[in-house]
């Protein structure tokens, strides 16, 4: 899937994103992954983030324990980036394993992230990425 244009993801591209996230969860010993939702860049989940075009996704956990990865369906890029989706899975895994009070990109997250990101973990788990 590398190099596919991402301007409104196709069903096949959405399936690939879901597969990448689920494989990350399983790699960390979690059978069930989060709910993956494909939304536009104007979705509230992306409010307050830099308006750069490559905001790929955001992980979220609700008060009742629901877990979600919101994927930007309006990406203005030609690069499929599994590491970005693995990064978000890393948040879900960290919350499950370490609790919800850990720092968003703290040391616990970075350790988990490096374990689940398959390509260039030094980029996707580094502070320069987020």
Secondary structure, 3 states (H helix, E strand, C coil): CCCCCECCCCHHHHHHHHHHHHHHHHHCCCCCCCEEEEECCCCHHHCCCCCCCCCCEEEEECCCCCEEEEEECCCCECCCCHHHHHHHHHHHHHHHHHCCCCCCCCHHHHHHHHHHCCCCHHHHCCCCCC
